[in-house]
Amino acid sequence: MLSFDAARQQFLLNAAALAPAKETLPLVQLQGRVLAESVAATINVPPQDNSAMDGIAFKFSDYPADGIFPISQKIFAGMAAAALKTQTAVRLFTGSIIPEGADTVVLQEDCEFILNDKDELVSVKVLDMPKKGQHIRLAGEDIVKGAEVVAAATVLMPAHIGLLASVGIAEASVYQRLRVALLATGDELVAVGGTLQSGQIYNSNLPMLTAQLQSLGCEVDARHVDDDLALIVENLEQMAADADVVLTIGGVSVGDADWVKTAIEQLGSVQLWKVAMKPGKPVSLGEIKNKAGRVVPLIGLPGNPVSAFATFQLFALPFLQRRMGQHLPENKDECLYPIQLERPRQPKREEFVRVQLVVKNGVPVLKPYAHQGSGVLSSVAWATGFARIPADKPTENGDEVRYYVFT
């Protein structure tokens, strides 16, 4: 069996070797997509000096002893501005261009406006001595022309899309969505909505992992077949015809009805099988050829619900993220927290315990779920992540362990 770290590294290396395809999409279709090429600003933001407040603007060195300026023009946001006349102020509003020659803005609340007998604004008295340069947004203060706005490999969220729009970017190059084939096997499984017979259970893995894949933005072809080698081979060939990645659930252990590993070997090869961890030992990484001869990577997940969830989170998820062009930092999983234990633990294989990250006496700690069986799916819904318990030394109550938050 491979160690967890060695297996995870092999998954990531295999994913990195497969370059995703690119496409160019308009701004309104970029949400959740992975940026393929860095984007630089084509303009300054803001493009010109502008007022951060409603008020008046003037040249600080022109400030008169009595604080009274004649008003020479009024500027609204979006209007062009004439150069400032000497010894005058301009009336302006939030977002208005600062006219050439002005360098200071005073809030309207700090002004006394003077009107003529026709109720026209003619002058203004500044009530408090201002500071030079106050309340002005300088050109390029937010973004400088030529600067990187969003880096390649970024998963685009609404804030990124707003940034792109602010510099006039109407479209961007992103990686295409992954097409993932998801095949669950097992005679005992019944689709939700069906009627259970003796010995049968509802298929929770297929909808759970379909939802996981859809949350990543993948296009999913999800199927269930019985434990029949010919059926498994036939469906794998069909699904691999259009898939970028194939995921199987169940049938990769050593039971008499575990045909998936055999089917993979008929269609391709298994590079990795069995990892020294609990839950999730029978996880596999391989590849198969479709009928056209195209090689498609394949990940085999165990059938127990918690094991399927754990191995998806810890192996399939980072594989797919990297396959989609995302950048995964090397220290992504280096969060350490103390764990609450009733007794010391030293498992035979590294154990990934379902835990909640809670605050106790002002300190964040990891609280394990009471029942850690691989069929206890309620533990996954309760937990916020996995605590990694090493096998090479005892872990005591209060010891710090690695924490892998659910994605």
C-alpha positions in Angstrom: 0.0 0.0 0.0 1.1 3.5 -0.8 1.3 6.1 2.0 -1.4 8.8 1.8 1.1 11.5 0.9 2.7 9.4 -1.9 -0.7 8.5 -3.3 -2.0 12.1 -3.2 1.2 13.3 -4.9 0.7 10.8 -7.7 -2.9 11.9 -8.2 -1.7 15.5 -8.5 1.2 14.7 -10.9 -1.1 12.7 -13.2 -3.6 15.6 -13.2 -0.9 18.2 -14.0 0.2 16.2 -17.0 -3.2 16.6 -18.6 -3.6 20.1 -20.1 -7.2 21.3 -20.1 -8.7 22.9 -23.2 -9.5 26.6 -23.3 -12.4 28.7 -24.6 -13.2 32.4 -24.6 -16.5 33.5 -23.0 -18.3 36.8 -22.4 -18.2 38.4 -18.9 -21.7 37.3 -18.0 -20.7 33.6 -18.4 -17.5 33.6 -16.4 -18.9 32.9 -12.9 -17.2 29.8 -11.4 -14.9 29.3 -14.3 -11.1 29.0 -14.0 -9.2 31.7 -15.7 -6.7 30.4 -18.3 -4.7 33.5 -18.9 -3.8 36.4 -16.6 -5.7 39.7 -17.4 -4.0 43.1 -17.2 -5.7 46.4 -16.9 -6.0 48.4 -20.1 -6.9 51.6 -18.2 -6.3 53.3 -14.8 -9.1 52.9 -12.2 -10.3 55.5 -11.6 -9.3 56.8 -15.0 -9.1 60.4 -13.7 -8.8 62.2 -10.3 -12.4 62.4 -8.9 -14.2 63.5 -5.8 -14.9 61.1 -3.0 -17.6 63.3 -1.6 -20.2 65.9 -2.4 -18.7 69.3 -1.8 -16.4 71.9 -3.4 -12.9 71.7 -4.9 -10.2 74.4 -5.1 -6.4 74.9 -5.1 -5.1 74.6 -1.6 -2.6 77.4 -2.0 -5.4 79.8 -3.1 -7.2 79.4 0.3 -8.2 82.9 1.4 -8.0 84.2 5.0 -11.7 84.5 5.3 -12.3 81.0 3.7 -14.7 82.5 1.1 -14.4 81.4 -2.6 -16.5 82.5 -5.5 -18.0 79.5 -7.4 -16.8 79.3 -11.0 -18.5 76.1 -12.2 -20.7 73.2 -11.2 -19.6 69.6 -12.1 -21.7 66.5 -11.9 -20.4 62.9 -12.2 -19.9 62.1 -15.9 -19.4 65.7 -17.0 -16.3 67.1 -18.5 -14.6 69.8 -16.4 -13.0 73.1 -17.5 -9.7 74.1 -15.8 -10.1 75.7 -12.5 -10.1 79.5 -12.5 -7.6 81.1 -10.1 -8.9 82.0 -6.6 -12.2 80.2 -7.2 -13.9 76.9 -6.2 -16.1 74.5 -8.1 -19.2 72.8 -6.8 -19.0 69.1 -7.4 -20.5 65.8 -6.4 -19.3 62.2 -5.6 -17.5 60.9 -8.7 -17.1 64.3 -10.4 -13.8 64.9 -12.2 -11.4 67.1 -10.3 -10.7 70.0 -12.6 -7.2 70.9 -13.7 -5.6 73.1 -11.0 -7.7 71.9 -8.1 -6.1 69.7 -5.4 -8.4 69.7 -2.4 -12.0 68.8 -1.7 -14.2 70.0 1.3 -17.4 68.2 2.2 -20.6 70.1 1.7 -21.3 69.7 5.4 -18.2 71.8 6.2 -19.4 74.6 3.9 -21.8 77.5 4.0 -23.2 78.1 0.6 -24.0 81.7 -0.3 -26.9 82.4 -2.8 -27.9 85.6 -4.7 -31.4 87.1 -4.7 -32.2 84.6 -7.5 -31.3 81.6 -5.3 -28.2 81.0 -7.5 -25.1 79.7 -5.9 -22.4 82.4 -6.2 -19.9 81.7 -3.4 -19.0 79.4 -0.5 -17.4 79.8 2.9 -15.3 76.9 4.1 -16.0 76.5 7.9 -12.9 74.5 8.9 -9.3 74.6 7.6 -8.9 71.7 5.2 -5.9 69.4 4.6 -4.3 69.6 1.1 -5.3 66.7 -1.1 -8.2 65.5 1.1 -11.2 63.6 -0.3 -9.7 63.1 -3.8 -9.6 59.7 -5.4 -6.4 59.7 -7.5 -6.2 58.3 -11.1 -5.0 54.7 -10.8 -5.5 54.7 -7.1 -7.4 51.3 -7.3 -5.8 49.8 -10.4 -2.8 51.0 -12.5 -2.9 50.6 -16.2 -0.8 47.5 -17.1 -1.1 45.9 -13.7 -2.4 42.3 -13.3 -6.1 42.4 -12.4 -6.8 38.7 -12.1 -4.1 35.9 -12.1 -4.4 32.8 -14.3 -5.8 29.7 -12.5 -8.2 31.9 -10.4 -11.7 30.5 -9.9 -13.7 33.5 -11.0 -16.2 34.8 -8.4 -18.5 37.9 -8.6 -15.7 40.2 -7.2 -13.3 39.1 -9.9 -16.0 39.7 -12.6 -16.5 43.1 -11.2 -12.8 43.8 -11.4 -12.7 42.7 -15.0 -15.7 44.9 -15.9 -14.1 47.9 -14.1 -11.2 47.8 -16.6 -13.4 47.2 -19.6 -12.7 43.5 -20.1 -15.7 42.1 -22.0 -14.5 38.5 -22.4 -11.8 36.2 -21.1 -10.1 32.9 -21.8 -11.1 30.1 -19.4 -10.6 26.4 -19.2 -13.5 24.3 -20.5 -15.7 22.5 -18.1 -14.7 18.9 -17.4 -17.0 16.2 -18.6 -17.0 13.5 -15.8 -18.5 10.0 -16.1 -19.6 8.7 -12.8 -20.4 5.0 -12.6 -21.7 3.3 -9.4 -21.8 -0.5 -9.1 -23.6 -2.8 -6.7 -26.5 -5.3 -6.8 -27.7 -4.0 -3.4 -28.3 -0.4 -4.6 -31.7 1.0 -5.4 -32.2 4.4 -6.9 -34.0 6.9 -4.6 -37.7 6.7 -5.2 -37.6 2.9 -5.8 -38.8 0.2 -3.4 -36.3 -1.5 -1.2 -36.3 -5.3 -1.1 -34.6 -7.4 1.6 -30.9 -6.7 1.7 -31.1 -3.6 -0.5 -30.2 0.0 0.4 -30.7 3.3 -1.3 -27.9 4.6 -3.6 -26.7 7.6 -1.6 -23.2 7.8 -3.3 -24.4 8.6 -6.8 -26.5 11.7 -5.9 -23.9 12.8 -3.3 -20.9 12.7 -5.7 -23.0 14.0 -8.6 -23.7 17.1 -6.4 -20.0 17.4 -5.6 -19.0 17.3 -9.2 -21.7 19.8 -10.2 -20.6 22.2 -7.5 -17.2 22.2 -9.2 -18.9 23.1 -12.5 -18.4 19.7 -14.1 -20.8 18.2 -16.6 -21.8 14.8 -15.2 -22.9 11.5 -16.9 -24.1 9.5 -13.8 -25.1 5.8 -14.1 -25.6 2.7 -11.9 -25.0 -0.9 -13.0 -25.2 -4.2 -11.2 -22.1 -6.3 -10.3 -21.7 -7.8 -13.8 -18.3 -7.6 -15.5 -19.7 -7.4 -19.0 -22.1 -4.6 -18.0 -19.4 -2.7 -16.3 -17.0 -2.9 -19.2 -19.7 -1.9 -21.7 -20.7 1.1 -19.7 -17.2 2.2 -19.0 -16.5 2.1 -22.8 -19.6 4.1 -23.6 -19.0 6.7 -20.9 -15.4 7.1 -21.7 -16.3 8.1 -25.3 -17.1 11.7 -24.3 -15.6 12.0 -20.8 -12.5 13.8 -19.7 -12.3 11.8 -16.5 -14.1 8.6 -15.3 -15.0 8.0 -11.7 -16.2 4.7 -10.4 -17.9 4.0 -7.0 -17.5 0.5 -5.5 -16.1 -2.7 -6.9 -12.4 -1.9 -6.3 -11.9 -4.1 -3.2 -11.1 -7.8 -3.2 -14.6 -9.3 -2.9 -16.0 -12.0 -5.2 -18.3 -9.4 -6.8 -15.7 -6.5 -7.0 -15.4 -6.4 -10.8 -14.4 -2.8 -11.4 -10.7 -3.3 -11.0 -10.9 -6.3 -13.5 -12.9 -4.1 -15.9 -10.3 -1.3 -15.7 -7.5 -3.8 -16.4 -9.4 -5.1 -19.5 -9.7 -1.6 -20.9 -6.5 -0.1 -19.6 -4.4 -0.2 -16.5 -4.4 0.5 -12.8 -1.4 2.6 -11.6 -2.3 2.9 -8.0 -4.5 0.6 -5.9 -4.8 0.6 -2.1 -3.7 3.5 0.2 -2.6 3.0 3.8 -5.5 5.0 5.3 -8.8 4.6 7.0 -11.5 5.1 5.7 -10.8 4.6 2.0 -8.0 2.0 1.6 -9.3 0.6 -1.8 -8.9 3.8 -3.8 -7.4 3.4 -7.3 -6.0 5.6 -10.1 -5.7 4.3 -13.6 -6.6 4.9 -17.2 -8.8 3.3 -19.8 -9.1 3.5 -23.6 -12.4 4.2 -25.3 -13.4 2.6 -28.6 -11.7 5.4 -30.5 -8.4 4.7 -28.7 -8.4 7.9 -26.6 -6.9 7.4 -23.1 -9.1 8.7 -20.3 -7.9 8.9 -16.7 -10.0 6.9 -14.2 -10.4 7.2 -10.4 -11.9 4.3 -8.5 -13.6 5.1 -5.2 -14.7 2.6 -2.5 -18.4 1.9 -2.1 -18.9 2.6 1.6 -20.5 6.1 1.7 -18.1 7.7 4.1 -15.1 6.1 2.3 -16.4 7.3 -1.1 -16.9 10.9 0.4 -13.4 10.8 2.0 -11.5 9.6 -1.0 -13.4 12.0 -3.2 -12.4 15.0 -1.0 -8.8 13.9 -0.4 -7.9 12.5 -3.9 -10.5 13.1 -6.6 -11.2 16.7 -5.7 -7.6 18.0 -5.9 -7.1 15.9 -9.0 -10.1 17.5 -10.7 -9.2 21.0 -9.5 -5.7 20.7 -11.0 -7.2 19.1 -14.1 -9.4 22.1 -14.4 -6.4 24.4 -14.3 -6.7 25.6 -10.7 -3.5 26.3 -8.7 -3.3 24.3 -5.5 -0.8 25.8 -3.0 1.7 23.4 -1.5 0.6 24.2 2.0 -3.1 23.9 1.4 -3.5 21.3 4.1 -1.1 22.6 6.7 -3.8 23.8 9.2 -3.0 22.4 12.6 -5.4 22.3 15.5 -5.6 20.4 18.9 -8.0 17.5 19.0 -10.3 16.3 21.7 -9.8 12.6 22.5 -11.2 10.4 25.2 -8.2 8.1 24.9 -5.0 8.0 22.9 -5.2 6.8 19.3 -2.5 5.0 17.3 -4.3 3.3 14.3 -2.6 0.7 12.2 -3.2 2.9 9.1 -3.4 6.7 9.1 -7.0 7.6 10.1 -9.1 10.5 8.8 -11.5 11.2 11.6 -14.7 13.2 11.0 -14.5 16.3 13.2 -16.1 19.6 13.8 -13.9 22.7 14.2 -15.3 24.3 17.4 -14.1 27.0 19.8 -13.6 25.9 23.4 -12.5 28.4 26.0 -11.6 30.8 23.2 -9.4 28.2 21.4 -10.3 26.4 18.2 -10.3 22.6 18.7 -11.3 19.5 16.7 -14.2 17.6 18.1 -14.6 14.0 16.7 -18.0 12.5 15.8 -18.9 9.7 18.3 -19.3 7.0 15.6 -16.5 6.7 13.0 -17.8 3.7 11.0 -17.4 3.9 7.2 -21.1 3.5 6.7 -22.1 6.3 9.1 -23.0 9.0 6.5 -24.6 11.2 9.2 -21.1 11.9 10.5 -20.2 13.6 7.2 -23.2 15.8 7.3 -22.3 16.8 10.9 -18.6 17.3 10.4 -16.7 20.2 9.0 -13.6 18.3 8.0 -11.1 15.5 8.7 -8.5 15.2 11.4 -5.5 13.2 10.2 -4.4 10.8 12.9 -0.9 9.4 12.3 0.0 5.7 12.6 3.6 6.1 13.6 3.0 7.5 17.1 0.2 7.8 19.7 -2.0 10.9 19.4 -3.0 12.2 22.9 -5.9 14.5 23.9 -4.9 18.1 23.0 -2.2 17.1 20.5 -2.2 19.1 17.3 -3.1 17.3 14.1 -3.7 18.3 10.5 -7.1 19.4 9.6 -8.6 19.0 6.1 -11.7 21.2 5.7 -14.5 19.8 3.5 -14.9 21.6 0.2 
